Amino acid sequence: MSDEHRRTTEPVPTIPVQVDLALARACEVLRKAERILLTSHRRPDGDGTGSMAGLASLLRARGKTAVIYSVDPIARRYKWLPLVHTTVNTISFDERFDCTVVVDCADIALLGDTLPPPEVCGTLITLDHHASGHPFGDIAVSDPTAAAVGVLVVRIAEREGWTLTPEAAVPLYVSLISDTGGFRHANTNAEALRCGSVLIQHGVVPSTIAASLEERPSPGKLRLLGAVLSTLELHCAGRAGVLSVTTDMVEGARASWEDIEGMVNWGRNVEGVQVGVLLTTAKGGGVRVSMRSRSDKVDVGKVCMTLGGGGHPGAGGCHMTDSLAATKDKVVKALEAAFNRQSRPVIDPTPSSSG
């Protein structure tokens, strides 16, 4: 196949103009920067961790200093990723960076008090894809059509002509499959599949990644899972599966808070359920709410936005200051409203004519 034919047949993503302009500005800053700080929301997941590590690899290959920063420990299942072992959990106040890139963070509030002051951060760039987010930073690259932030990093690499090495491709692939559920979620679009193909061409072996991410739960996690499953409640005519986890349950199972990751999916996987919910009593007080949707009929990101959080159609979350019982009541009511909007018949306002 000729290069000309390949250029005309490869799928090209339709990127909103404002996103493309922001991406161009971000690339200009990254091109000139020598010292770059990379961070994500608290308790970074596969998308946050993978996109930080992937971008760090690309920047270091250009001879730049790229520091991965996370106050919270990286989850066990992602610690094998390239460069993750270099993550730091503190930043000195006398450090100076030319720019800071915050990935996969829909709202500055999700950083807590972890973001260093402006004189340390330099130019603040955000890379995000949450439709219900609140963009922030000096340069906000926010595109809900991107299935994961890893997609935005691939766009940067392609725009700048940076070579994708296996060291960069592997974490970016983990970013991609984490937020698409292994290309099963509704956000799996043509660009996501194209990026997956590009990353495979540059060293990713999908079966190896799958084996590395395979769950090998500790006894404590299994004990905790049993306790969490026993809390299952069905609401909204069986369309919402709600699970709960408390500090006493974690301690009683001799598990860790990290073991909670992914348990929200058990609520979604129940027969007839469209939305799974996990309510977690937060260590600092209040309740953390995680939602996962089985289909695109209910946008849980928008549901969580009504509760003070955000997300995207397939996944959302928020933090509420109420008790567990009060939080559950508010969450169920918000979901009932969403399901009612979904089932409400569309009335054609055009009057029909009778013969």
Protein Blocks (a to p, Z undefined) as FASTA:
>chain_A
ZZklmmmmpccddddfklmmmmmmmmmmmmmpmbdcddddehiafklmmmmmmmmmmmmm
nopacddddfbacdfklmmpghklmpcfbdcfkbccfbdcdehiabfklnommbccfkln
mpaddddfbfkbccedjbdcddfkbmbfklmmmmmmmmnopacdfklmmmmmmmmmmmno
nolafklcfklmmmmmmmmmnopafklmmmmmpccddfklmmmmmmmmmmpcceehhiac
cddddfklmmmnopafklmgoklmmmmmpghiabdcdddddfkgpjddddddfbfkbcfk
lmmmmnopacdfkbccdddfbdfklmmmmmmmmmmmmmmmmmpccddfbdcddZZ
